[in-house]
Amino acid sequence: MSPRKIVVGVSGGIAAYKACALVRDLKEFGDDVRVVPTPSALNFVGAATFEALSGHPVSTTVFDAVDEVQHVRVGQEADLIVIAPATADVMARLVAGRADDLLTATVLVATCPVVIAPAMHTEMWNNPATVANVATLRERGIIVLEPAHGRLTGKDSGPGRLMEPAQIGEIARTILSGVELPQDLRGKKVVVSAGGTQENIDPVRFIGNRSSGKQGFALADIAVHRGAEVTIVAGDTDQLETPPGATIVRVRSTRDMEAAVHKHAADADLVIMAAAVADFRPVSQADSKLKKGADESALTTITLTENPDILKGLVEKRRAGEITAAIVGFAAETGDHESSALDYGKEKLKRKGCDLLMVNEVGDGKVFGEDRNRGWLLGKDGSVTEVDDGSKQMVAAQIIDASVRFVS
Ligand code: CTP
């Protein structure tokens, strides 16, 4: 496969230094990356840095290498343009269709997807002019990512921080693989559960599982970028970065997760149960650490009791007319001598009564904690769609695609 041509546009904000990490990330996947900074970006990072990292000369104006008509060539040849960081100013210039530097001229020429990762102070992000510009860019099909919430240039903190370069890189690759991010979930509320729940034995010991939460977070990320208001109910998620734009509610036990999911499902349009929920919990949970010798029997024999099935509970609530959300479940299956993972999945879909079930095979290092996933999507209408091996983000995009048809 010939390397894909990616233009990384960099505009003049303090986060310009993070563009270096993005260029690295994209190059590591074998892509041909060309950096097009605005003149003010070079106040933050020198051209030599971008040239060394990208392996291409850097210019900010259409009046360099005029014989090559750079803006036309680079814009026409690009498979993807990613602007990171994008300032309020560069977005305003794109909205106005300006071509007053090489970057904006290149974007005007390009017909490939354009992804914008904004970074600015919260006040600038919330300013009605910026809000309107973001809406206009999105209407035109430009993918404007959500900025992260956190520490800004000074001591202040709020929305406006550049999304982490690795997250931008992941989205860039997802878009390059042909995934589209239509704004079909705008105005919709989506709840995603993620990670494993943990059941305490005593204050220092628990029963847990190996789920990383990566698939749930990828689903939340894709839902945010399709316009949804997203709440993640997260168990143990291995300190993953929260997808910018999503709200996170942290829980530990299955019963905590049940309460949080049911609360947020009340007015949701779509609930996706991607969490690996602990099915059982110890009957009793000690208030202080159990000791060898003194409490040995409590450690050698742990009596368990069954936890509620959150997914089934949601389906029952919908049957009772208490919620209206479309409901998506996951099935982590291993095949055995009696049945395949897919057949177990079909049986589970019937048992759980949800609209859609993503079945993946687990065990032998497959899926749990990994960056890739694959499996089958089973619809309550009997449909079976194979989900090819891909990043969890690509799989998430397919799950959201399949879920949208159940959202009213
Ligand atoms: N699930 C749930 N509550 C539970 C157990 C599972 O909501 N107590 C949800 C999971 O989030 C997932 C789906 O049910 O969406 C299937 O989870 P899985 O662990 O594969 O199924 P189980 O119901 O636990 O069935 P089994 O372990 O017997 O295969």
Residues whose N, C-alpha, C, O or C-beta is under 5 A from the ligand:
A	BS01	CTP	M273 A274 A275 A276 V277 A278 D279 N307 P308 D309 I310 L311 G329 F330 A331 A332
